[in-house]
Amino acid sequence: MTDILTAIAERRATKRFDPSYQIPDDELRSILNAAMHAPTAFNIQNWRFLVVRDPAQRTKIKEAAWNQPQIEEAAALIVMCADIKAWEKNPARYWDGVPEKMQQTYVGMIRNYYEGHEQVQRDEGMRSCGMAAYAIMMAAAAHGLQTCPMDGFDFKKVGEIINLPKDHEIVMFVAIGKRAGDPPPHGARLSFEETVRHDRFA
Ligand SMILES: Cc1cc2nc3c(=O)[nH]c(=O)nc-3n(C[C@H](O)[C@H](O)[C@H](O)COP(=O)(O)O)c2cc1C
């Protein structure tokens, strides 16, 4: 098991995967299950992970993604989707099992926070899926696999290919598999000082 700081430091966006590698179902399930432990605001779990393994679907998606090879070569392609209306779909179930008063308090807070605030609903989906995407990348690393986060594709076309529900948004892809060859040279990282500020912006 790779320790978490090593996994963070060594992760690279993988551009070429070994197309012969098949991910076992239980391993993929374990990776996705790990992502389901990521946090969401009010625990609304407004992420949906579409696993694309069908070769015909992959070919169509690749064509909508400037023919990036990861789409077909990865062992699994996860389309990270946000259910923008998760907040209003029986929200009590997000707090099943807690005392009833607490459950009702959360249901009220969820409604107050999201109702009529379309931008917040959408932004929340981006936050949730971003967290889950990174959790997938780390869980994949723990299984000795590599990943590529991706948004280089035509969102509208991919939405049509996957029959995206009207109240969902695609956030990004995560391709998972076994790396083929060495990764290309790394881009520069900004300095710590430019990245980390204290107390307020100047
Ligand atoms: C949201 C997002 C979208 C990205 N889209 C693509 C993509 O479409 N194709 C690709 O090859 N890499 C993509 N990348 C990978 C970045 O190019 C890569 O993470 C960045 O250059 C830093 O390199 P590293 O991940 O190896 O540290 C994406 C990364 C992120 C976070």
The ligand as an ORCA input file, in Angstrom:
! r2SCAN-3c Opt
* xyz 0 1
  C      -9.459     19.573    -14.677
  C      -8.287     19.002    -15.434
  C      -8.423     18.754    -16.787
  C      -7.377     18.175    -17.514
  N      -7.575     17.829    -18.818
  C      -6.625     17.104    -19.468
  C      -6.882     16.571    -20.742
  O      -7.951     16.733    -21.318
  N      -5.891     15.862    -21.343
  C      -4.689     15.636    -20.727
  O      -3.837     14.957    -21.321
  N      -4.422     16.125    -19.505
  C      -5.371     16.835    -18.847
  N      -5.135     17.290    -17.574
  C      -3.832     17.032    -16.943
  C      -2.998     18.305    -16.761
  O      -2.454     18.693    -17.995
  C      -1.916     17.985    -15.736
  O      -2.560     17.625    -14.531
  C      -0.989     19.172    -15.482
  O      -0.211     19.456    -16.610
  C      -0.052     18.907    -14.309
  O       0.687     17.729    -14.543
  P       0.656     16.511    -13.511
  O      -0.797     16.162    -13.282
  O       1.400     15.402    -14.181
  O       1.275     16.976    -12.236
  C      -6.159     17.883    -16.861
  C      -6.037     18.162    -15.491
  C      -7.082     18.691    -14.786
  C      -6.934     18.903    -13.297
*
